[in-house]
Amino acid sequence: MKVIADAAAIERRYIWVYVSELPPSQMVEYGNVLPEPGSEAQWLESMSDEDGNYMLGIG
């Protein structure tokens, strides 16, 4: 919260954050339903080369 407030130069009261835990099966990233913990390698292998390279190229 402090980092966001400082970076945006606004007071903390103007920042709203909602945290909601969802199971991976209810989330999609890079056009694919997220894997269960421990299945990330298989998830990456199941992607097209284009999607996998895009994801790995971020950050």
mmCIF file of the N, C-alpha and C atoms, coordinates in Angstrom:
data_MODEL
# 
_entry.id   MODEL 
# 
loop_
_atom_site.group_PDB 
_atom_site.id 
_atom_site.type_symbol 
_atom_site.label_atom_id 
_atom_site.label_alt_id 
_atom_site.label_comp_id 
_atom_site.label_asym_id 
_atom_site.label_entity_id 
_atom_site.label_seq_id 
_atom_site.pdbx_PDB_ins_code 
_atom_site.Cartn_x 
_atom_site.Cartn_y 
_atom_site.Cartn_z 
_atom_site.occupancy 
_atom_site.B_iso_or_equiv 
_atom_site.pdbx_formal_charge 
_atom_site.auth_seq_id 
_atom_site.auth_comp_id 
_atom_site.auth_asym_id 
_atom_site.auth_atom_id 
_atom_site.pdbx_PDB_model_num 
ATOM 1   N N  . MET A 1 1  ? 0.823   -1.167  0.000   1.00 0.00 ? 1  MET A N  1 
ATOM 2   C CA . MET A 1 1  ? 0.000   0.000   0.000   1.00 0.00 ? 1  MET A CA 1 
ATOM 3   C C  . MET A 1 1  ? 0.878   1.245   0.000   1.00 0.00 ? 1  MET A C  1 
ATOM 4   N N  . LYS A 1 2  ? 1.890   1.273   0.855   1.00 0.00 ? 2  LYS A N  1 
ATOM 5   C CA . LYS A 1 2  ? 2.768   2.444   0.943   1.00 0.00 ? 2  LYS A CA 1 
ATOM 6   C C  . LYS A 1 2  ? 3.521   2.671   -0.360  1.00 0.00 ? 2  LYS A C  1 
ATOM 7   N N  . VAL A 1 3  ? 4.002   1.604   -0.969  1.00 0.00 ? 3  VAL A N  1 
ATOM 8   C CA . VAL A 1 3  ? 4.749   1.733   -2.220  1.00 0.00 ? 3  VAL A CA 1 
ATOM 9   C C  . VAL A 1 3  ? 3.866   2.337   -3.308  1.00 0.00 ? 3  VAL A C  1 
ATOM 10  N N  . ILE A 1 4  ? 2.645   1.866   -3.390  1.00 0.00 ? 4  ILE A N  1 
ATOM 11  C CA . ILE A 1 4  ? 1.722   2.386   -4.401  1.00 0.00 ? 4  ILE A CA 1 
ATOM 12  C C  . ILE A 1 4  ? 1.399   3.853   -4.120  1.00 0.00 ? 4  ILE A C  1 
ATOM 13  N N  . ALA A 1 5  ? 1.106   4.151   -2.863  1.00 0.00 ? 5  ALA A N  1 
ATOM 14  C CA . ALA A 1 5  ? 0.785   5.536   -2.506  1.00 0.00 ? 5  ALA A CA 1 
ATOM 15  C C  . ALA A 1 5  ? 1.958   6.460   -2.809  1.00 0.00 ? 5  ALA A C  1 
ATOM 16  N N  . ASP A 1 6  ? 3.167   6.022   -2.456  1.00 0.00 ? 6  ASP A N  1 
ATOM 17  C CA . ASP A 1 6  ? 4.346   6.853   -2.720  1.00 0.00 ? 6  ASP A CA 1 
ATOM 18  C C  . ASP A 1 6  ? 4.575   7.032   -4.220  1.00 0.00 ? 6  ASP A C  1 
ATOM 19  N N  . ALA A 1 7  ? 4.479   5.944   -4.975  1.00 0.00 ? 7  ALA A N  1 
ATOM 20  C CA . ALA A 1 7  ? 4.734   6.010   -6.417  1.00 0.00 ? 7  ALA A CA 1 
ATOM 21  C C  . ALA A 1 7  ? 3.698   6.876   -7.134  1.00 0.00 ? 7  ALA A C  1 
ATOM 22  N N  . ALA A 1 8  ? 2.465   6.803   -6.673  1.00 0.00 ? 8  ALA A N  1 
ATOM 23  C CA . ALA A 1 8  ? 1.395   7.576   -7.308  1.00 0.00 ? 8  ALA A CA 1 
ATOM 24  C C  . ALA A 1 8  ? 1.246   8.970   -6.701  1.00 0.00 ? 8  ALA A C  1 
ATOM 25  N N  . ALA A 1 9  ? 2.000   9.230   -5.633  1.00 0.00 ? 9  ALA A N  1 
ATOM 26  C CA . ALA A 1 9  ? 1.934   10.519  -4.928  1.00 0.00 ? 9  ALA A CA 1 
ATOM 27  C C  . ALA A 1 9  ? 0.508   10.837  -4.483  1.00 0.00 ? 9  ALA A C  1 
ATOM 28  N N  . ILE A 1 10 ? -0.140  9.815   -3.893  1.00 0.00 ? 10 ILE A N  1 
ATOM 29  C CA . ILE A 1 10 ? -1.489  10.004  -3.364  1.00 0.00 ? 10 ILE A CA 1 
ATOM 30  C C  . ILE A 1 10 ? -1.544  9.454   -1.938  1.00 0.00 ? 10 ILE A C  1 
ATOM 31  N N  . GLU A 1 11 ? -2.567  9.858   -1.222  1.00 0.00 ? 11 GLU A N  1 
ATOM 32  C CA . GLU A 1 11 ? -2.745  9.366   0.137   1.00 0.00 ? 11 GLU A CA 1 
ATOM 33  C C  . GLU A 1 11 ? -3.307  7.945   0.110   1.00 0.00 ? 11 GLU A C  1 
ATOM 34  N N  . ARG A 1 12 ? -2.948  7.166   1.118   1.00 0.00 ? 12 ARG A N  1 
ATOM 35  C CA . ARG A 1 12 ? -3.366  5.763   1.166   1.00 0.00 ? 12 ARG A CA 1 
ATOM 36  C C  . ARG A 1 12 ? -4.881  5.592   1.159   1.00 0.00 ? 12 ARG A C  1 
ATOM 37  N N  . ARG A 1 13 ? -5.590  6.543   1.688   1.00 0.00 ? 13 ARG A N  1 
ATOM 38  C CA . ARG A 1 13 ? -7.058  6.394   1.747   1.00 0.00 ? 13 ARG A CA 1 
ATOM 39  C C  . ARG A 1 13 ? -7.700  6.334   0.365   1.00 0.00 ? 13 ARG A C  1 
ATOM 40  N N  . TYR A 1 14 ? -6.968  6.762   -0.665  1.00 0.00 ? 14 TYR A N  1 
ATOM 41  C CA . TYR A 1 14 ? -7.500  6.731   -2.023  1.00 0.00 ? 14 TYR A CA 1 
ATOM 42  C C  . TYR A 1 14 ? -7.223  5.411   -2.742  1.00 0.00 ? 14 TYR A C  1 
ATOM 43  N N  . ILE A 1 15 ? -6.566  4.487   -2.072  1.00 0.00 ? 15 ILE A N  1 
ATOM 44  C CA . ILE A 1 15 ? -6.215  3.203   -2.690  1.00 0.00 ? 15 ILE A CA 1 
ATOM 45  C C  . ILE A 1 15 ? -7.133  2.128   -2.137  1.00 0.00 ? 15 ILE A C  1 
ATOM 46  N N  . TRP A 1 16 ? -7.758  1.401   -3.020  1.00 0.00 ? 16 TRP A N  1 
ATOM 47  C CA . TRP A 1 16 ? -8.619  0.292   -2.633  1.00 0.00 ? 16 TRP A CA 1 
ATOM 48  C C  . TRP A 1 16 ? -8.018  -0.979  -3.207  1.00 0.00 ? 16 TRP A C  1 
ATOM 49  N N  . VAL A 1 17 ? -7.921  -1.994  -2.397  1.00 0.00 ? 17 VAL A N  1 
ATOM 50  C CA . VAL A 1 17 ? -7.386  -3.282  -2.842  1.00 0.00 ? 17 VAL A CA 1 
ATOM 51  C C  . VAL A 1 17 ? -8.344  -4.371  -2.391  1.00 0.00 ? 17 VAL A C  1 
ATOM 52  N N  . TYR A 1 18 ? -8.657  -5.261  -3.285  1.00 0.00 ? 18 TYR A N  1 
ATOM 53  C CA . TYR A 1 18 ? -9.507  -6.401  -2.969  1.00 0.00 ? 18 TYR A CA 1 
ATOM 54  C C  . TYR A 1 18 ? -8.691  -7.664  -3.209  1.00 0.00 ? 18 TYR A C  1 
ATOM 55  N N  . VAL A 1 19 ? -8.592  -8.507  -2.211  1.00 0.00 ? 19 VAL A N  1 
ATOM 56  C CA . VAL A 1 19 ? -7.858  -9.763  -2.348  1.00 0.00 ? 19 VAL A CA 1 
ATOM 57  C C  . VAL A 1 19 ? -8.887  -10.885 -2.347  1.00 0.00 ? 19 VAL A C  1 
ATOM 58  N N  . SER A 1 20 ? -8.848  -11.666 -3.381  1.00 0.00 ? 20 SER A N  1 
ATOM 59  C CA . SER A 1 20 ? -9.790  -12.771 -3.514  1.00 0.00 ? 20 SER A CA 1 
ATOM 60  C C  . SER A 1 20 ? -9.025  -14.010 -3.945  1.00 0.00 ? 20 SER A C  1 
ATOM 61  N N  . GLU A 1 21 ? -9.118  -15.053 -3.159  1.00 0.00 ? 21 GLU A N  1 
ATOM 62  C CA . GLU A 1 21 ? -8.427  -16.282 -3.519  1.00 0.00 ? 21 GLU A CA 1 
ATOM 63  C C  . GLU A 1 21 ? -9.306  -17.112 -4.444  1.00 0.00 ? 21 GLU A C  1 
ATOM 64  N N  . LEU A 1 22 ? -8.760  -17.436 -5.587  1.00 0.00 ? 22 LEU A N  1 
ATOM 65  C CA . LEU A 1 22 ? -9.448  -18.270 -6.563  1.00 0.00 ? 22 LEU A CA 1 
ATOM 66  C C  . LEU A 1 22 ? -8.595  -19.501 -6.824  1.00 0.00 ? 22 LEU A C  1 
ATOM 67  N N  . PRO A 1 23 ? -9.224  -20.633 -7.041  1.00 0.00 ? 23 PRO A N  1 
ATOM 68  C CA . PRO A 1 23 ? -8.426  -21.793 -7.433  1.00 0.00 ? 23 PRO A CA 1 
ATOM 69  C C  . PRO A 1 23 ? -7.896  -21.590 -8.851  1.00 0.00 ? 23 PRO A C  1 
ATOM 70  N N  . PRO A 1 24 ? -6.747  -22.181 -9.170  1.00 0.00 ? 24 PRO A N  1 
ATOM 71  C CA . PRO A 1 24 ? -6.175  -22.011 -10.510 1.00 0.00 ? 24 PRO A CA 1 
ATOM 72  C C  . PRO A 1 24 ? -7.156  -22.363 -11.629 1.00 0.00 ? 24 PRO A C  1 
ATOM 73  N N  . SER A 1 25 ? -8.034  -23.320 -11.394 1.00 0.00 ? 25 SER A N  1 
ATOM 74  C CA . SER A 1 25 ? -8.968  -23.735 -12.441 1.00 0.00 ? 25 SER A CA 1 
ATOM 75  C C  . SER A 1 25 ? -9.980  -22.649 -12.791 1.00 0.00 ? 25 SER A C  1 
ATOM 76  N N  . GLN A 1 26 ? -10.006 -21.571 -12.012 1.00 0.00 ? 26 GLN A N  1 
ATOM 77  C CA . GLN A 1 26 ? -10.922 -20.472 -12.294 1.00 0.00 ? 26 GLN A CA 1 
ATOM 78  C C  . GLN A 1 26 ? -10.196 -19.222 -12.774 1.00 0.00 ? 26 GLN A C  1 
ATOM 79  N N  . MET A 1 27 ? -8.931  -19.383 -13.212 1.00 0.00 ? 27 MET A N  1 
ATOM 80  C CA . MET A 1 27 ? -8.151  -18.255 -13.715 1.00 0.00 ? 27 MET A CA 1 
ATOM 81  C C  . MET A 1 27 ? -7.532  -18.632 -15.058 1.00 0.00 ? 27 MET A C  1 
ATOM 82  N N  . VAL A 1 28 ? -7.406  -17.652 -15.933 1.00 0.00 ? 28 VAL A N  1 
ATOM 83  C CA . VAL A 1 28 ? -6.789  -17.855 -17.239 1.00 0.00 ? 28 VAL A CA 1 
ATOM 84  C C  . VAL A 1 28 ? -5.692  -16.820 -17.423 1.00 0.00 ? 28 VAL A C  1 
ATOM 85  N N  . GLU A 1 29 ? -4.523  -17.263 -17.837 1.00 0.00 ? 29 GLU A N  1 
ATOM 86  C CA . GLU A 1 29 ? -3.432  -16.373 -18.208 1.00 0.00 ? 29 GLU A CA 1 
ATOM 87  C C  . GLU A 1 29 ? -2.847  -16.887 -19.512 1.00 0.00 ? 29 GLU A C  1 
ATOM 88  N N  . TYR A 1 30 ? -2.493  -15.958 -20.385 1.00 0.00 ? 30 TYR A N  1 
ATOM 89  C CA . TYR A 1 30 ? -1.896  -16.302 -21.680 1.00 0.00 ? 30 TYR A CA 1 
ATOM 90  C C  . TYR A 1 30 ? -2.795  -17.247 -22.472 1.00 0.00 ? 30 TYR A C  1 
ATOM 91  N N  . GLY A 1 31 ? -4.103  -17.103 -22.280 1.00 0.00 ? 31 GLY A N  1 
ATOM 92  C CA . GLY A 1 31 ? -5.058  -17.909 -23.018 1.00 0.00 ? 31 GLY A CA 1 
ATOM 93  C C  . GLY A 1 31 ? -5.197  -19.341 -22.530 1.00 0.00 ? 31 GLY A C  1 
ATOM 94  N N  . ASN A 1 32 ? -4.654  -19.642 -21.347 1.00 0.00 ? 32 ASN A N  1 
ATOM 95  C CA . ASN A 1 32 ? -4.708  -21.004 -20.815 1.00 0.00 ? 32 ASN A CA 1 
ATOM 96  C C  . ASN A 1 32 ? -5.154  -20.985 -19.361 1.00 0.00 ? 32 ASN A C  1 
ATOM 97  N N  . VAL A 1 33 ? -5.976  -21.964 -18.990 1.00 0.00 ? 33 VAL A N  1 
ATOM 98  C CA . VAL A 1 33 ? -6.366  -22.110 -17.593 1.00 0.00 ? 33 VAL A CA 1 
ATOM 99  C C  . VAL A 1 33 ? -5.099  -22.407 -16.802 1.00 0.00 ? 33 VAL A C  1 
ATOM 100 N N  . LEU A 1 34 ? -4.946  -21.753 -15.648 1.00 0.00 ? 34 LEU A N  1 
ATOM 101 C CA . LEU A 1 34 ? -3.733  -21.927 -14.855 1.00 0.00 ? 34 LEU A CA 1 
ATOM 102 C C  . LEU A 1 34 ? -3.600  -23.348 -14.318 1.00 0.00 ? 34 LEU A C  1 
ATOM 103 N N  . PRO A 1 35 ? -2.358  -23.798 -14.140 1.00 0.00 ? 35 PRO A N  1 
ATOM 104 C CA . PRO A 1 35 ? -2.131  -25.149 -13.635 1.00 0.00 ? 35 PRO A CA 1 
ATOM 105 C C  . PRO A 1 35 ? -2.280  -25.208 -12.114 1.00 0.00 ? 35 PRO A C  1 
ATOM 106 N N  . GLU A 1 36 ? -2.498  -26.395 -11.628 1.00 0.00 ? 36 GLU A N  1 
ATOM 107 C CA . GLU A 1 36 ? -2.454  -26.619 -10.192 1.00 0.00 ? 36 GLU A CA 1 
ATOM 108 C C  . GLU A 1 36 ? -0.995  -26.507 -9.748  1.00 0.00 ? 36 GLU A C  1 
ATOM 109 N N  . PRO A 1 37 ? -0.742  -26.131 -8.491  1.00 0.00 ? 37 PRO A N  1 
ATOM 110 C CA . PRO A 1 37 ? 0.639   -26.057 -8.015  1.00 0.00 ? 37 PRO A CA 1 
ATOM 111 C C  . PRO A 1 37 ? 1.387   -27.364 -8.268  1.00 0.00 ? 37 PRO A C  1 
ATOM 112 N N  . GLY A 1 38 ? 2.596   -27.233 -8.790  1.00 0.00 ? 38 GLY A N  1 
ATOM 113 C CA . GLY A 1 38 ? 3.413   -28.397 -9.114  1.00 0.00 ? 38 GLY A CA 1 
ATOM 114 C C  . GLY A 1 38 ? 3.293   -28.845 -10.555 1.00 0.00 ? 38 GLY A C  1 
ATOM 115 N N  . SER A 1 39 ? 2.322   -28.305 -11.291 1.00 0.00 ? 39 SER A N  1 
ATOM 116 C CA . SER A 1 39 ? 2.101   -28.711 -12.685 1.00 0.00 ? 39 SER A CA 1 
ATOM 117 C C  . SER A 1 39 ? 2.510   -27.625 -13.673 1.00 0.00 ? 39 SER A C  1 
ATOM 118 N N  . GLU A 1 40 ? 3.315   -26.676 -13.222 1.00 0.00 ? 40 GLU A N  1 
ATOM 119 C CA . GLU A 1 40 ? 3.679   -25.546 -14.068 1.00 0.00 ? 40 GLU A CA 1 
ATOM 120 C C  . GLU A 1 40 ? 4.464   -25.961 -15.308 1.00 0.00 ? 40 GLU A C  1 
ATOM 121 N N  . ALA A 1 41 ? 5.385   -26.915 -15.160 1.00 0.00 ? 41 ALA A N  1 
ATOM 122 C CA . ALA A 1 41 ? 6.202   -27.347 -16.302 1.00 0.00 ? 41 ALA A CA 1 
ATOM 123 C C  . ALA A 1 41 ? 5.325   -27.951 -17.404 1.00 0.00 ? 41 ALA A C  1 
ATOM 124 N N  . GLN A 1 42 ? 4.392   -28.792 -17.026 1.00 0.00 ? 42 GLN A N  1 
ATOM 125 C CA . GLN A 1 42 ? 3.485   -29.394 -18.010 1.00 0.00 ? 42 GLN A CA 1 
ATOM 126 C C  . GLN A 1 42 ? 2.605   -28.326 -18.646 1.00 0.00 ? 42 GLN A C  1 
ATOM 127 N N  . TRP A 1 43 ? 2.199   -27.337 -17.857 1.00 0.00 ? 43 TRP A N  1 
ATOM 128 C CA . TRP A 1 43 ? 1.384   -26.238 -18.365 1.00 0.00 ? 43 TRP A CA 1 
ATOM 129 C C  . TRP A 1 43 ? 2.144   -25.483 -19.442 1.00 0.00 ? 43 TRP A C  1 
ATOM 130 N N  . LEU A 1 44 ? 3.398   -25.169 -19.165 1.00 0.00 ? 44 LEU A N  1 
ATOM 131 C CA . LEU A 1 44 ? 4.219   -24.457 -20.136 1.00 0.00 ? 44 LEU A CA 1 
ATOM 132 C C  . LEU A 1 44 ? 4.427   -25.295 -21.394 1.00 0.00 ? 44 LEU A C  1 
ATOM 133 N N  . GLU A 1 45 ? 4.668   -26.580 -21.232 1.00 0.00 ? 45 GLU A N  1 
ATOM 134 C CA . GLU A 1 45 ? 4.869   -27.469 -22.382 1.00 0.00 ? 45 GLU A CA 1 
ATOM 135 C C  . GLU A 1 45 ? 3.609   -27.599 -23.230 1.00 0.00 ? 45 GLU A C  1 
ATOM 136 N N  . SER A 1 46 ? 2.450   -27.438 -22.610 1.00 0.00 ? 46 SER A N  1 
ATOM 137 C CA . SER A 1 46 ? 1.193   -27.579 -23.355 1.00 0.00 ? 46 SER A CA 1 
ATOM 138 C C  . SER A 1 46 ? 0.877   -26.351 -24.209 1.00 0.00 ? 46 SER A C  1 
ATOM 139 N N  . MET A 1 47 ? 1.578   -25.247 -23.959 1.00 0.00 ? 47 MET A N  1 
ATOM 140 C CA . MET A 1 47 ? 1.334   -24.014 -24.721 1.00 0.00 ? 47 MET A CA 1 
ATOM 141 C C  . MET A 1 47 ? 1.992   -24.100 -26.090 1.00 0.00 ? 47 MET A C  1 
ATOM 142 N N  . SER A 1 48 ? 1.481   -23.297 -26.988 1.00 0.00 ? 48 SER A N  1 
ATOM 143 C CA . SER A 1 48 ? 2.155   -23.162 -28.280 1.00 0.00 ? 48 SER A CA 1 
ATOM 144 C C  . SER A 1 48 ? 3.509   -22.507 -28.026 1.00 0.00 ? 48 SER A C  1 
ATOM 145 N N  . ASP A 1 49 ? 4.445   -22.700 -28.931 1.00 0.00 ? 49 ASP A N  1 
ATOM 146 C CA . ASP A 1 49 ? 5.761   -22.073 -28.795 1.00 0.00 ? 49 ASP A CA 1 
ATOM 147 C C  . ASP A 1 49 ? 5.617   -20.554 -28.711 1.00 0.00 ? 49 ASP A C  1 
ATOM 148 N N  . GLU A 1 50 ? 4.723   -20.009 -29.515 1.00 0.00 ? 50 GLU A N  1 
ATOM 149 C CA . GLU A 1 50 ? 4.521   -18.565 -29.529 1.00 0.00 ? 50 GLU A CA 1 
ATOM 150 C C  . GLU A 1 50 ? 4.062   -18.048 -28.168 1.00 0.00 ? 50 GLU A C  1 
ATOM 151 N N  . ASP A 1 51 ? 3.058   -18.726 -27.579 1.00 0.00 ? 51 ASP A N  1 
ATOM 152 C CA . ASP A 1 51 ? 2.551   -18.295 -26.264 1.00 0.00 ? 51 ASP A CA 1 
ATOM 153 C C  . ASP A 1 51 ? 3.584   -18.500 -25.168 1.00 0.00 ? 51 ASP A C  1 
ATOM 154 N N  . GLY A 1 52 ? 4.266   -19.639 -25.181 1.00 0.00 ? 52 GLY A N  1 
ATOM 155 C CA . GLY A 1 52 ? 5.281   -19.919 -24.169 1.00 0.00 ? 52 GLY A CA 1 
ATOM 156 C C  . GLY A 1 52 ? 6.431   -18.934 -24.234 1.00 0.00 ? 52 GLY A C  1 
ATOM 157 N N  . ASN A 1 53 ? 6.891   -18.633 -25.430 1.00 0.00 ? 53 ASN A N  1 
ATOM 158 C CA . ASN A 1 53 ? 7.985   -17.668 -25.598 1.00 0.00 ? 53 ASN A CA 1 
ATOM 159 C C  . ASN A 1 53 ? 7.561   -16.273 -25.169 1.00 0.00 ? 53 ASN A C  1 
ATOM 160 N N  . TYR A 1 54 ? 6.320   -15.918 -25.474 1.00 0.00 ? 54 TYR A N  1 
ATOM 161 C CA . TYR A 1 54 ? 5.805   -14.614 -25.055 1.00 0.00 ? 54 TYR A CA 1 
ATOM 162 C C  . TYR A 1 54 ? 5.808   -14.519 -23.531 1.00 0.00 ? 54 TYR A C  1 
ATOM 163 N N  . MET A 1 55 ? 5.255   -15.543 -22.868 1.00 0.00 ? 55 MET A N  1 
ATOM 164 C CA . MET A 1 55 ? 5.186   -15.534 -21.419 1.00 0.00 ? 55 MET A CA 1 
ATOM 165 C C  . MET A 1 55 ? 6.578   -15.465 -20.803 1.00 0.00 ? 55 MET A C  1 
ATOM 166 N N  . LEU A 1 56 ? 7.500   -16.276 -21.287 1.00 0.00 ? 56 LEU A N  1 
ATOM 167 C CA . LEU A 1 56 ? 8.844   -16.309 -20.731 1.00 0.00 ? 56 LEU A CA 1 
ATOM 168 C C  . LEU A 1 56 ? 9.620   -15.024 -21.031 1.00 0.00 ? 56 LEU A C  1 
ATOM 169 N N  . GLY A 1 57 ? 9.221   -14.298 -22.062 1.00 0.00 ? 57 GLY A N  1 
ATOM 170 C CA . GLY A 1 57 ? 9.908   -13.074 -22.426 1.00 0.00 ? 57 GLY A CA 1 
ATOM 171 C C  . GLY A 1 57 ? 9.495   -11.860 -21.606 1.00 0.00 ? 57 GLY A C  1 
ATOM 172 N N  . ILE A 1 58 ? 8.431   -11.996 -20.835 1.00 0.00 ? 58 ILE A N  1 
ATOM 173 C CA . ILE A 1 58 ? 7.962   -10.877 -20.001 1.00 0.00 ? 58 ILE A CA 1 
ATOM 174 C C  . ILE A 1 58 ? 8.804   -10.831 -18.731 1.00 0.00 ? 58 ILE A C  1 
ATOM 175 N N  . GLY A 1 59 ? 9.322   -9.660  -18.433 1.00 0.00 ? 59 GLY A N  1 
ATOM 176 C CA . GLY A 1 59 ? 10.048  -9.460  -17.182 1.00 0.00 ? 59 GLY A CA 1 
ATOM 177 C C  . GLY A 1 59 ? 11.354  -10.115 -17.184 1.00 0.00 ? 59 GLY A C  1 
# 
